[in-house]
């Protein structure tokens, strides 16, 4: 039985997949959204960025809610 009280991360995604999900370029994700707090994990000091689908969606929804206030 799955515990629904804990948030899930979702499937791992690359920066291009996140850009497609959001509807922008990979450059915009890296240069604009990551510095604004888009949740990600870096595989090493100069490693690639890894994002998790459910975490990205939650972050986007939170950003929309904040802008509506």
Secondary structure, DSSP 8 states (H G I E B T S, - for coil): ---TTS----SEE-HHHHHHHHTS-HHHIIIIITTTT---EESSTT--EEEEHHHHHHHHHHHHHHHH-
